[in-house]
Amino acid sequence: MGMTGEDIILSPHARKSIPYSFECKNVERLNVWQAIEQAKTNCDDRVPIVIIKRNRTDPYAVIPVEEFIRLIKD
């Protein structure tokens, strides 16, 4: 908490295998558009993904629709 940049720091080897940049939010109320902008700011050349969760709920991933389509096509 309180650090700038990505929330999940990947090793150089993992960055080659995982083309995603993660922004994680665990809050009861979330401005999803603000979280997406934060993820985009931190993503460099990778795909921004926002992981969202609140108490007593399952986590979800917010990904760009182009990436979602690519994933279901593969």
mmCIF file of the N, C-alpha and C atoms, coordinates in Angstrom:
data_MODEL
# 
_entry.id   MODEL 
# 
loop_
_atom_site.group_PDB 
_atom_site.id 
_atom_site.type_symbol 
_atom_site.label_atom_id 
_atom_site.label_alt_id 
_atom_site.label_comp_id 
_atom_site.label_asym_id 
_atom_site.label_entity_id 
_atom_site.label_seq_id 
_atom_site.pdbx_PDB_ins_code 
_atom_site.Cartn_x 
_atom_site.Cartn_y 
_atom_site.Cartn_z 
_atom_site.occupancy 
_atom_site.B_iso_or_equiv 
_atom_site.pdbx_formal_charge 
_atom_site.auth_seq_id 
_atom_site.auth_comp_id 
_atom_site.auth_asym_id 
_atom_site.auth_atom_id 
_atom_site.pdbx_PDB_model_num 
ATOM 1   N N  . MET A 1 1  ? 0.833   -1.179  0.000   1.00 0.00 ? 1  MET A N  1 
ATOM 2   C CA . MET A 1 1  ? 0.000   0.000   0.000   1.00 0.00 ? 1  MET A CA 1 
ATOM 3   C C  . MET A 1 1  ? 0.879   1.245   0.000   1.00 0.00 ? 1  MET A C  1 
ATOM 4   N N  . GLY A 1 2  ? 0.418   2.250   -0.696  1.00 0.00 ? 2  GLY A N  1 
ATOM 5   C CA . GLY A 1 2  ? 1.141   3.496   -0.715  1.00 0.00 ? 2  GLY A CA 1 
ATOM 6   C C  . GLY A 1 2  ? 2.244   3.577   -1.760  1.00 0.00 ? 2  GLY A C  1 
ATOM 7   N N  . MET A 1 3  ? 2.563   2.455   -2.402  1.00 0.00 ? 3  MET A N  1 
ATOM 8   C CA . MET A 1 3  ? 3.589   2.463   -3.437  1.00 0.00 ? 3  MET A CA 1 
ATOM 9   C C  . MET A 1 3  ? 2.952   2.798   -4.777  1.00 0.00 ? 3  MET A C  1 
ATOM 10  N N  . THR A 1 4  ? 3.713   3.452   -5.632  1.00 0.00 ? 4  THR A N  1 
ATOM 11  C CA . THR A 1 4  ? 3.216   3.737   -6.965  1.00 0.00 ? 4  THR A CA 1 
ATOM 12  C C  . THR A 1 4  ? 3.560   2.593   -7.899  1.00 0.00 ? 4  THR A C  1 
ATOM 13  N N  . GLY A 1 5  ? 2.854   2.512   -9.003  1.00 0.00 ? 5  GLY A N  1 
ATOM 14  C CA . GLY A 1 5  ? 3.133   1.482   -9.994  1.00 0.00 ? 5  GLY A CA 1 
ATOM 15  C C  . GLY A 1 5  ? 2.237   0.280   -9.836  1.00 0.00 ? 5  GLY A C  1 
ATOM 16  N N  . GLU A 1 6  ? 2.638   -0.785  -10.458 1.00 0.00 ? 6  GLU A N  1 
ATOM 17  C CA . GLU A 1 6  ? 1.862   -2.026  -10.465 1.00 0.00 ? 6  GLU A CA 1 
ATOM 18  C C  . GLU A 1 6  ? 1.699   -2.594  -9.061  1.00 0.00 ? 6  GLU A C  1 
ATOM 19  N N  . ASP A 1 7  ? 0.598   -3.319  -8.871  1.00 0.00 ? 7  ASP A N  1 
ATOM 20  C CA . ASP A 1 7  ? 0.369   -3.948  -7.570  1.00 0.00 ? 7  ASP A CA 1 
ATOM 21  C C  . ASP A 1 7  ? 0.990   -5.333  -7.481  1.00 0.00 ? 7  ASP A C  1 
ATOM 22  N N  . ILE A 1 8  ? 1.155   -5.990  -8.603  1.00 0.00 ? 8  ILE A N  1 
ATOM 23  C CA . ILE A 1 8  ? 1.828   -7.297  -8.626  1.00 0.00 ? 8  ILE A CA 1 
ATOM 24  C C  . ILE A 1 8  ? 3.098   -7.115  -9.441  1.00 0.00 ? 8  ILE A C  1 
ATOM 25  N N  . ILE A 1 9  ? 4.223   -7.246  -8.775  1.00 0.00 ? 9  ILE A N  1 
ATOM 26  C CA . ILE A 1 9  ? 5.520   -7.059  -9.420  1.00 0.00 ? 9  ILE A CA 1 
ATOM 27  C C  . ILE A 1 9  ? 6.009   -8.410  -9.923  1.00 0.00 ? 9  ILE A C  1 
ATOM 28  N N  . LEU A 1 10 ? 6.187   -8.495  -11.236 1.00 0.00 ? 10 LEU A N  1 
ATOM 29  C CA . LEU A 1 10 ? 6.633   -9.742  -11.853 1.00 0.00 ? 10 LEU A CA 1 
ATOM 30  C C  . LEU A 1 10 ? 8.139   -9.711  -12.093 1.00 0.00 ? 10 LEU A C  1 
ATOM 31  N N  . SER A 1 11 ? 8.756   -10.880 -11.997 1.00 0.00 ? 11 SER A N  1 
ATOM 32  C CA . SER A 1 11 ? 10.175  -10.993 -12.323 1.00 0.00 ? 11 SER A CA 1 
ATOM 33  C C  . SER A 1 11 ? 10.337  -10.796 -13.830 1.00 0.00 ? 11 SER A C  1 
ATOM 34  N N  . PRO A 1 12 ? 11.541  -10.517 -14.289 1.00 0.00 ? 12 PRO A N  1 
ATOM 35  C CA . PRO A 1 12 ? 11.750  -10.376 -15.740 1.00 0.00 ? 12 PRO A CA 1 
ATOM 36  C C  . PRO A 1 12 ? 11.313  -11.621 -16.510 1.00 0.00 ? 12 PRO A C  1 
ATOM 37  N N  . HIS A 1 13 ? 11.564  -12.795 -15.967 1.00 0.00 ? 13 HIS A N  1 
ATOM 38  C CA . HIS A 1 13 ? 11.153  -14.040 -16.633 1.00 0.00 ? 13 HIS A CA 1 
ATOM 39  C C  . HIS A 1 13 ? 9.626   -14.138 -16.697 1.00 0.00 ? 13 HIS A C  1 
ATOM 40  N N  . ALA A 1 14 ? 8.961   -13.815 -15.601 1.00 0.00 ? 14 ALA A N  1 
ATOM 41  C CA . ALA A 1 14 ? 7.496   -13.873 -15.574 1.00 0.00 ? 14 ALA A CA 1 
ATOM 42  C C  . ALA A 1 14 ? 6.892   -12.841 -16.518 1.00 0.00 ? 14 ALA A C  1 
ATOM 43  N N  . ARG A 1 15 ? 7.521   -11.688 -16.634 1.00 0.00 ? 15 ARG A N  1 
ATOM 44  C CA . ARG A 1 15 ? 7.015   -10.643 -17.544 1.00 0.00 ? 15 ARG A CA 1 
ATOM 45  C C  . ARG A 1 15 ? 6.993   -11.120 -18.982 1.00 0.00 ? 15 ARG A C  1 
ATOM 46  N N  . LYS A 1 16 ? 7.926   -12.007 -19.349 1.00 0.00 ? 16 LYS A N  1 
ATOM 47  C CA . LYS A 1 16 ? 7.943   -12.563 -20.705 1.00 0.00 ? 16 LYS A CA 1 
ATOM 48  C C  . LYS A 1 16 ? 6.770   -13.513 -20.927 1.00 0.00 ? 16 LYS A C  1 
ATOM 49  N N  . SER A 1 17 ? 6.348   -14.218 -19.891 1.00 0.00 ? 17 SER A N  1 
ATOM 50  C CA . SER A 1 17 ? 5.267   -15.199 -19.995 1.00 0.00 ? 17 SER A CA 1 
ATOM 51  C C  . SER A 1 17 ? 3.888   -14.609 -19.738 1.00 0.00 ? 17 SER A C  1 
ATOM 52  N N  . ILE A 1 18 ? 3.832   -13.553 -18.949 1.00 0.00 ? 18 ILE A N  1 
ATOM 53  C CA . ILE A 1 18 ? 2.557   -12.965 -18.531 1.00 0.00 ? 18 ILE A CA 1 
ATOM 54  C C  . ILE A 1 18 ? 2.509   -11.530 -19.068 1.00 0.00 ? 18 ILE A C  1 
ATOM 55  N N  . PRO A 1 19 ? 1.762   -11.302 -20.144 1.00 0.00 ? 19 PRO A N  1 
ATOM 56  C CA . PRO A 1 19 ? 1.761   -9.976  -20.778 1.00 0.00 ? 19 PRO A CA 1 
ATOM 57  C C  . PRO A 1 19 ? 0.787   -8.992  -20.138 1.00 0.00 ? 19 PRO A C  1 
ATOM 58  N N  . TYR A 1 20 ? 0.585   -9.096  -18.833 1.00 0.00 ? 20 TYR A N  1 
ATOM 59  C CA . TYR A 1 20 ? -0.414  -8.282  -18.157 1.00 0.00 ? 20 TYR A CA 1 
ATOM 60  C C  . TYR A 1 20 ? 0.213   -7.446  -17.050 1.00 0.00 ? 20 TYR A C  1 
ATOM 61  N N  . SER A 1 21 ? -0.433  -6.317  -16.798 1.00 0.00 ? 21 SER A N  1 
ATOM 62  C CA . SER A 1 21 ? -0.080  -5.440  -15.682 1.00 0.00 ? 21 SER A CA 1 
ATOM 63  C C  . SER A 1 21 ? -1.302  -5.381  -14.772 1.00 0.00 ? 21 SER A C  1 
ATOM 64  N N  . PHE A 1 22 ? -1.125  -5.655  -13.500 1.00 0.00 ? 22 PHE A N  1 
ATOM 65  C CA . PHE A 1 22 ? -2.247  -5.809  -12.581 1.00 0.00 ? 22 PHE A CA 1 
ATOM 66  C C  . PHE A 1 22 ? -2.389  -4.631  -11.620 1.00 0.00 ? 22 PHE A C  1 
ATOM 67  N N  . GLU A 1 23 ? -3.613  -4.146  -11.517 1.00 0.00 ? 23 GLU A N  1 
ATOM 68  C CA . GLU A 1 23 ? -4.011  -3.166  -10.507 1.00 0.00 ? 23 GLU A CA 1 
ATOM 69  C C  . GLU A 1 23 ? -5.061  -3.873  -9.655  1.00 0.00 ? 23 GLU A C  1 
ATOM 70  N N  . CYS A 1 24 ? -4.834  -3.969  -8.353  1.00 0.00 ? 24 CYS A N  1 
ATOM 71  C CA . CYS A 1 24 ? -5.734  -4.708  -7.459  1.00 0.00 ? 24 CYS A CA 1 
ATOM 72  C C  . CYS A 1 24 ? -6.459  -3.747  -6.527  1.00 0.00 ? 24 CYS A C  1 
ATOM 73  N N  . LYS A 1 25 ? -7.769  -3.948  -6.427  1.00 0.00 ? 25 LYS A N  1 
ATOM 74  C CA . LYS A 1 25 ? -8.584  -3.107  -5.558  1.00 0.00 ? 25 LYS A CA 1 
ATOM 75  C C  . LYS A 1 25 ? -9.431  -4.004  -4.656  1.00 0.00 ? 25 LYS A C  1 
ATOM 76  N N  . ASN A 1 26 ? -9.359  -3.771  -3.354  1.00 0.00 ? 26 ASN A N  1 
ATOM 77  C CA . ASN A 1 26 ? -10.170 -4.493  -2.379  1.00 0.00 ? 26 ASN A CA 1 
ATOM 78  C C  . ASN A 1 26 ? -10.884 -3.440  -1.534  1.00 0.00 ? 26 ASN A C  1 
ATOM 79  N N  . VAL A 1 27 ? -12.003 -2.962  -2.065  1.00 0.00 ? 27 VAL A N  1 
ATOM 80  C CA . VAL A 1 27 ? -12.761 -1.884  -1.423  1.00 0.00 ? 27 VAL A CA 1 
ATOM 81  C C  . VAL A 1 27 ? -14.252 -2.163  -1.566  1.00 0.00 ? 27 VAL A C  1 
ATOM 82  N N  . GLU A 1 28 ? -15.042 -1.578  -0.683  1.00 0.00 ? 28 GLU A N  1 
ATOM 83  C CA . GLU A 1 28 ? -16.496 -1.748  -0.747  1.00 0.00 ? 28 GLU A CA 1 
ATOM 84  C C  . GLU A 1 28 ? -17.114 -0.929  -1.880  1.00 0.00 ? 28 GLU A C  1 
ATOM 85  N N  . ARG A 1 29 ? -16.583 0.249   -2.115  1.00 0.00 ? 29 ARG A N  1 
ATOM 86  C CA . ARG A 1 29 ? -17.087 1.107   -3.197  1.00 0.00 ? 29 ARG A CA 1 
ATOM 87  C C  . ARG A 1 29 ? -15.907 1.437   -4.110  1.00 0.00 ? 29 ARG A C  1 
ATOM 88  N N  . LEU A 1 30 ? -16.127 1.289   -5.405  1.00 0.00 ? 30 LEU A N  1 
ATOM 89  C CA . LEU A 1 30 ? -15.028 1.460   -6.350  1.00 0.00 ? 30 LEU A CA 1 
ATOM 90  C C  . LEU A 1 30 ? -15.471 2.298   -7.541  1.00 0.00 ? 30 LEU A C  1 
ATOM 91  N N  . ASN A 1 31 ? -14.661 3.259   -7.901  1.00 0.00 ? 31 ASN A N  1 
ATOM 92  C CA . ASN A 1 31 ? -14.829 3.957   -9.165  1.00 0.00 ? 31 ASN A CA 1 
ATOM 93  C C  . ASN A 1 31 ? -14.026 3.158   -10.185 1.00 0.00 ? 31 ASN A C  1 
ATOM 94  N N  . VAL A 1 32 ? -14.704 2.289   -10.908 1.00 0.00 ? 32 VAL A N  1 
ATOM 95  C CA . VAL A 1 32 ? -14.020 1.366   -11.809 1.00 0.00 ? 32 VAL A CA 1 
ATOM 96  C C  . VAL A 1 32 ? -13.279 2.110   -12.914 1.00 0.00 ? 32 VAL A C  1 
ATOM 97  N N  . TRP A 1 33 ? -13.821 3.227   -13.387 1.00 0.00 ? 33 TRP A N  1 
ATOM 98  C CA . TRP A 1 33 ? -13.158 3.982   -14.451 1.00 0.00 ? 33 TRP A CA 1 
ATOM 99  C C  . TRP A 1 33 ? -11.847 4.597   -13.961 1.00 0.00 ? 33 TRP A C  1 
ATOM 100 N N  . GLN A 1 34 ? -11.819 5.033   -12.736 1.00 0.00 ? 34 GLN A N  1 
ATOM 101 C CA . GLN A 1 34 ? -10.583 5.563   -12.150 1.00 0.00 ? 34 GLN A CA 1 
ATOM 102 C C  . GLN A 1 34 ? -9.551  4.439   -11.987 1.00 0.00 ? 34 GLN A C  1 
ATOM 103 N N  . ALA A 1 35 ? -10.005 3.272   -11.583 1.00 0.00 ? 35 ALA A N  1 
ATOM 104 C CA . ALA A 1 35 ? -9.104  2.124   -11.436 1.00 0.00 ? 35 ALA A CA 1 
ATOM 105 C C  . ALA A 1 35 ? -8.534  1.706   -12.790 1.00 0.00 ? 35 ALA A C  1 
ATOM 106 N N  . ILE A 1 36 ? -9.359  1.743   -13.829 1.00 0.00 ? 36 ILE A N  1 
ATOM 107 C CA . ILE A 1 36 ? -8.881  1.398   -15.173 1.00 0.00 ? 36 ILE A CA 1 
ATOM 108 C C  . ILE A 1 36 ? -7.826  2.403   -15.627 1.00 0.00 ? 36 ILE A C  1 
ATOM 109 N N  . GLU A 1 37 ? -8.070  3.675   -15.409 1.00 0.00 ? 37 GLU A N  1 
ATOM 110 C CA . GLU A 1 37 ? -7.086  4.695   -15.780 1.00 0.00 ? 37 GLU A CA 1 
ATOM 111 C C  . GLU A 1 37 ? -5.778  4.506   -15.025 1.00 0.00 ? 37 GLU A C  1 
ATOM 112 N N  . GLN A 1 38 ? -5.861  4.157   -13.750 1.00 0.00 ? 38 GLN A N  1 
ATOM 113 C CA . GLN A 1 38 ? -4.656  3.897   -12.965 1.00 0.00 ? 38 GLN A CA 1 
ATOM 114 C C  . GLN A 1 38 ? -3.907  2.705   -13.533 1.00 0.00 ? 38 GLN A C  1 
ATOM 115 N N  . ALA A 1 39 ? -4.617  1.648   -13.890 1.00 0.00 ? 39 ALA A N  1 
ATOM 116 C CA . ALA A 1 39 ? -3.987  0.464   -14.471 1.00 0.00 ? 39 ALA A CA 1 
ATOM 117 C C  . ALA A 1 39 ? -3.320  0.809   -15.798 1.00 0.00 ? 39 ALA A C  1 
ATOM 118 N N  . LYS A 1 40 ? -3.988  1.611   -16.623 1.00 0.00 ? 40 LYS A N  1 
ATOM 119 C CA . LYS A 1 40 ? -3.416  1.999   -17.910 1.00 0.00 ? 40 LYS A CA 1 
ATOM 120 C C  . LYS A 1 40 ? -2.159  2.844   -17.731 1.00 0.00 ? 40 LYS A C  1 
ATOM 121 N N  . THR A 1 41 ? -2.142  3.686   -16.714 1.00 0.00 ? 41 THR A N  1 
ATOM 122 C CA . THR A 1 41 ? -0.977  4.519   -16.436 1.00 0.00 ? 41 THR A CA 1 
ATOM 123 C C  . THR A 1 41 ? 0.231   3.671   -16.049 1.00 0.00 ? 41 THR A C  1 
ATOM 124 N N  . ASN A 1 42 ? -0.005  2.568   -15.357 1.00 0.00 ? 42 ASN A N  1 
ATOM 125 C CA . ASN A 1 42 ? 1.081   1.733   -14.834 1.00 0.00 ? 42 ASN A CA 1 
ATOM 126 C C  . ASN A 1 42 ? 1.502   0.591   -15.750 1.00 0.00 ? 42 ASN A C  1 
ATOM 127 N N  . CYS A 1 43 ? 0.851   0.395   -16.882 1.00 0.00 ? 43 CYS A N  1 
ATOM 128 C CA . CYS A 1 43 ? 1.020   -0.865  -17.614 1.00 0.00 ? 43 CYS A CA 1 
ATOM 129 C C  . CYS A 1 43 ? 2.205   -0.928  -18.563 1.00 0.00 ? 43 CYS A C  1 
ATOM 130 N N  . ASP A 1 44 ? 2.862   0.163   -18.872 1.00 0.00 ? 44 ASP A N  1 
ATOM 131 C CA . ASP A 1 44 ? 3.951   0.184   -19.856 1.00 0.00 ? 44 ASP A CA 1 
ATOM 132 C C  . ASP A 1 44 ? 3.443   -0.396  -21.172 1.00 0.00 ? 44 ASP A C  1 
ATOM 133 N N  . ASP A 1 45 ? 4.057   -1.474  -21.643 1.00 0.00 ? 45 ASP A N  1 
ATOM 134 C CA . ASP A 1 45 ? 3.674   -2.069  -22.933 1.00 0.00 ? 45 ASP A CA 1 
ATOM 135 C C  . ASP A 1 45 ? 2.822   -3.324  -22.761 1.00 0.00 ? 45 ASP A C  1 
ATOM 136 N N  . ARG A 1 46 ? 2.272   -3.538  -21.569 1.00 0.00 ? 46 ARG A N  1 
ATOM 137 C CA . ARG A 1 46 ? 1.476   -4.732  -21.316 1.00 0.00 ? 46 ARG A CA 1 
ATOM 138 C C  . ARG A 1 46 ? -0.005  -4.386  -21.205 1.00 0.00 ? 46 ARG A C  1 
ATOM 139 N N  . VAL A 1 47 ? -0.837  -5.406  -21.170 1.00 0.00 ? 47 VAL A N  1 
ATOM 140 C CA . VAL A 1 47 ? -2.287  -5.220  -21.101 1.00 0.00 ? 47 VAL A CA 1 
ATOM 141 C C  . VAL A 1 47 ? -2.678  -4.911  -19.657 1.00 0.00 ? 47 VAL A C  1 
ATOM 142 N N  . PRO A 1 48 ? -3.404  -3.805  -19.435 1.00 0.00 ? 48 PRO A N  1 
ATOM 143 C CA . PRO A 1 48 ? -3.828  -3.483  -18.066 1.00 0.00 ? 48 PRO A CA 1 
ATOM 144 C C  . PRO A 1 48 ? -5.017  -4.333  -17.636 1.00 0.00 ? 48 PRO A C  1 
ATOM 145 N N  . ILE A 1 49 ? -4.941  -4.861  -16.425 1.00 0.00 ? 49 ILE A N  1 
ATOM 146 C CA . ILE A 1 49 ? -6.037  -5.644  -15.845 1.00 0.00 ? 49 ILE A CA 1 
ATOM 147 C C  . ILE A 1 49 ? -6.288  -5.118  -14.440 1.00 0.00 ? 49 ILE A C  1 
ATOM 148 N N  . VAL A 1 50 ? -7.570  -4.904  -14.128 1.00 0.00 ? 50 VAL A N  1 
ATOM 149 C CA . VAL A 1 50 ? -7.946  -4.483  -12.784 1.00 0.00 ? 50 VAL A CA 1 
ATOM 150 C C  . VAL A 1 50 ? -8.611  -5.667  -12.095 1.00 0.00 ? 50 VAL A C  1 
ATOM 151 N N  . ILE A 1 51 ? -8.072  -6.074  -10.964 1.00 0.00 ? 51 ILE A N  1 
ATOM 152 C CA . ILE A 1 51 ? -8.666  -7.126  -10.144 1.00 0.00 ? 51 ILE A CA 1 
ATOM 153 C C  . ILE A 1 51 ? -9.475  -6.429  -9.058  1.00 0.00 ? 51 ILE A C  1 
ATOM 154 N N  . ILE A 1 52 ? -10.767 -6.760  -8.979  1.00 0.00 ? 52 ILE A N  1 
ATOM 155 C CA . ILE A 1 52 ? -11.630 -6.108  -7.990  1.00 0.00 ? 52 ILE A CA 1 
ATOM 156 C C  . ILE A 1 52 ? -12.214 -7.129  -7.030  1.00 0.00 ? 52 ILE A C  1 
ATOM 157 N N  . LYS A 1 53 ? -12.346 -6.700  -5.786  1.00 0.00 ? 53 LYS A N  1 
ATOM 158 C CA . LYS A 1 53 ? -12.901 -7.552  -4.741  1.00 0.00 ? 53 LYS A CA 1 
ATOM 159 C C  . LYS A 1 53 ? -13.449 -6.666  -3.642  1.00 0.00 ? 53 LYS A C  1 
ATOM 160 N N  . ARG A 1 54 ? -14.465 -7.169  -2.981  1.00 0.00 ? 54 ARG A N  1 
ATOM 161 C CA . ARG A 1 54 ? -14.952 -6.528  -1.761  1.00 0.00 ? 54 ARG A CA 1 
ATOM 162 C C  . ARG A 1 54 ? -15.292 -7.627  -0.776  1.00 0.00 ? 54 ARG A C  1 
ATOM 163 N N  . ASN A 1 55 ? -15.582 -7.278  0.450   1.00 0.00 ? 55 ASN A N  1 
ATOM 164 C CA . ASN A 1 55 ? -15.836 -8.268  1.488   1.00 0.00 ? 55 ASN A CA 1 
ATOM 165 C C  . ASN A 1 55 ? -16.956 -9.231  1.069   1.00 0.00 ? 55 ASN A C  1 
ATOM 166 N N  . ARG A 1 56 ? -16.734 -10.482 1.348   1.00 0.00 ? 56 ARG A N  1 
ATOM 167 C CA . ARG A 1 56 ? -17.700 -11.557 1.111   1.00 0.00 ? 56 ARG A CA 1 
ATOM 168 C C  . ARG A 1 56 ? -18.121 -11.695 -0.347  1.00 0.00 ? 56 ARG A C  1 
ATOM 169 N N  . THR A 1 57 ? -17.238 -11.374 -1.265  1.00 0.00 ? 57 THR A N  1 
ATOM 170 C CA . THR A 1 57 ? -17.504 -11.577 -2.687  1.00 0.00 ? 57 THR A CA 1 
ATOM 171 C C  . THR A 1 57 ? -16.302 -12.230 -3.346  1.00 0.00 ? 57 THR A C  1 
ATOM 172 N N  . ASP A 1 58 ? -16.546 -12.844 -4.471  1.00 0.00 ? 58 ASP A N  1 
ATOM 173 C CA . ASP A 1 58 ? -15.464 -13.408 -5.267  1.00 0.00 ? 58 ASP A CA 1 
ATOM 174 C C  . ASP A 1 58 ? -14.755 -12.278 -6.011  1.00 0.00 ? 58 ASP A C  1 
ATOM 175 N N  . PRO A 1 59 ? -13.474 -12.450 -6.279  1.00 0.00 ? 59 PRO A N  1 
ATOM 176 C CA . PRO A 1 59 ? -12.766 -11.437 -7.065  1.00 0.00 ? 59 PRO A CA 1 
ATOM 177 C C  . PRO A 1 59 ? -13.130 -11.553 -8.550  1.00 0.00 ? 59 PRO A C  1 
ATOM 178 N N  . TYR A 1 60 ? -13.038 -10.444 -9.248  1.00 0.00 ? 60 TYR A N  1 
ATOM 179 C CA . TYR A 1 60 ? -13.280 -10.388 -10.691 1.00 0.00 ? 60 TYR A CA 1 
ATOM 180 C C  . TYR A 1 60 ? -12.140 -9.648  -11.353 1.00 0.00 ? 60 TYR A C  1 
ATOM 181 N N  . ALA A 1 61 ? -11.967 -9.911  -12.649 1.00 0.00 ? 61 ALA A N  1 
ATOM 182 C CA . ALA A 1 61 ? -10.957 -9.223  -13.437 1.00 0.00 ? 61 ALA A CA 1 
ATOM 183 C C  . ALA A 1 61 ? -11.647 -8.365  -14.485 1.00 0.00 ? 61 ALA A C  1 
ATOM 184 N N  . VAL A 1 62 ? -11.224 -7.118  -14.568 1.00 0.00 ? 62 VAL A N  1 
ATOM 185 C CA . VAL A 1 62 ? -11.707 -6.203  -15.596 1.00 0.00 ? 62 VAL A CA 1 
ATOM 186 C C  . VAL A 1 62 ? -10.589 -6.101  -16.625 1.00 0.00 ? 62 VAL A C  1 
ATOM 187 N N  . ILE A 1 63 ? -10.889 -6.552  -17.849 1.00 0.00 ? 63 ILE A N  1 
ATOM 188 C CA . ILE A 1 63 ? -9.875  -6.538  -18.908 1.00 0.00 ? 63 ILE A CA 1 
ATOM 189 C C  . ILE A 1 63 ? -10.439 -5.833  -20.137 1.00 0.00 ? 63 ILE A C  1 
ATOM 190 N N  . PRO A 1 64 ? -9.584  -5.314  -20.991 1.00 0.00 ? 64 PRO A N  1 
ATOM 191 C CA . PRO A 1 64 ? -10.071 -4.701  -22.224 1.00 0.00 ? 64 PRO A CA 1 
ATOM 192 C C  . PRO A 1 64 ? -10.799 -5.748  -23.079 1.00 0.00 ? 64 PRO A C  1 
ATOM 193 N N  . VAL A 1 65 ? -11.857 -5.333  -23.742 1.00 0.00 ? 65 VAL A N  1 
ATOM 194 C CA . VAL A 1 65 ? -12.661 -6.269  -24.519 1.00 0.00 ? 65 VAL A CA 1 
ATOM 195 C C  . VAL A 1 65 ? -11.844 -6.921  -25.636 1.00 0.00 ? 65 VAL A C  1 
ATOM 196 N N  . GLU A 1 66 ? -10.895 -6.194  -26.207 1.00 0.00 ? 66 GLU A N  1 
ATOM 197 C CA . GLU A 1 66 ? -10.057 -6.782  -27.253 1.00 0.00 ? 66 GLU A CA 1 
ATOM 198 C C  . GLU A 1 66 ? -9.264  -7.974  -26.714 1.00 0.00 ? 66 GLU A C  1 
ATOM 199 N N  . GLU A 1 67 ? -8.774  -7.842  -25.487 1.00 0.00 ? 67 GLU A N  1 
ATOM 200 C CA . GLU A 1 67 ? -8.029  -8.937  -24.862 1.00 0.00 ? 67 GLU A CA 1 
ATOM 201 C C  . GLU A 1 67 ? -8.957  -10.103 -24.545 1.00 0.00 ? 67 GLU A C  1 
ATOM 202 N N  . PHE A 1 68 ? -10.164 -9.817  -24.081 1.00 0.00 ? 68 PHE A N  1 
ATOM 203 C CA . PHE A 1 68 ? -11.144 -10.859 -23.805 1.00 0.00 ? 68 PHE A CA 1 
ATOM 204 C C  . PHE A 1 68 ? -11.455 -11.646 -25.074 1.00 0.00 ? 68 PHE A C  1 
ATOM 205 N N  . ILE A 1 69 ? -11.669 -10.957 -26.178 1.00 0.00 ? 69 ILE A N  1 
ATOM 206 C CA . ILE A 1 69 ? -11.957 -11.633 -27.449 1.00 0.00 ? 69 ILE A CA 1 
ATOM 207 C C  . ILE A 1 69 ? -10.768 -12.484 -27.873 1.00 0.00 ? 69 ILE A C  1 
ATOM 208 N N  . ARG A 1 70 ? -9.567  -11.947 -27.716 1.00 0.00 ? 70 ARG A N  1 
ATOM 209 C CA . ARG A 1 70 ? -8.365  -12.726 -28.071 1.00 0.00 ? 70 ARG A CA 1 
ATOM 210 C C  . ARG A 1 70 ? -8.275  -13.997 -27.229 1.00 0.00 ? 70 ARG A C  1 
ATOM 211 N N  . LEU A 1 71 ? -8.574  -13.891 -25.945 1.00 0.00 ? 71 LEU A N  1 
ATOM 212 C CA . LEU A 1 71 ? -8.498  -15.049 -25.056 1.00 0.00 ? 71 LEU A CA 1 
ATOM 213 C C  . LEU A 1 71 ? -9.519  -16.120 -25.415 1.00 0.00 ? 71 LEU A C  1 
ATOM 214 N N  . ILE A 1 72 ? -10.733 -15.725 -25.752 1.00 0.00 ? 72 ILE A N  1 
ATOM 215 C CA . ILE A 1 72 ? -11.739 -16.758 -26.062 1.00 0.00 ? 72 ILE A CA 1 
ATOM 216 C C  . ILE A 1 72 ? -11.549 -17.333 -27.469 1.00 0.00 ? 72 ILE A C  1 
ATOM 217 N N  . LYS A 1 73 ? -10.843 -16.624 -28.324 1.00 0.00 ? 73 LYS A N  1 
ATOM 218 C CA . LYS A 1 73 ? -10.543 -17.152 -29.660 1.00 0.00 ? 73 LYS A CA 1 
ATOM 219 C C  . LYS A 1 73 ? -9.437  -18.191 -29.622 1.00 0.00 ? 73 LYS A C  1 
ATOM 220 N N  . ASP A 1 74 ? -8.496  -18.049 -28.696 1.00 0.00 ? 74 ASP A N  1 
ATOM 221 C CA . ASP A 1 74 ? -7.331  -18.947 -28.637 1.00 0.00 ? 74 ASP A CA 1 
ATOM 222 C C  . ASP A 1 74 ? -7.659  -20.308 -28.096 1.00 0.00 ? 74 ASP A C  1 
# 
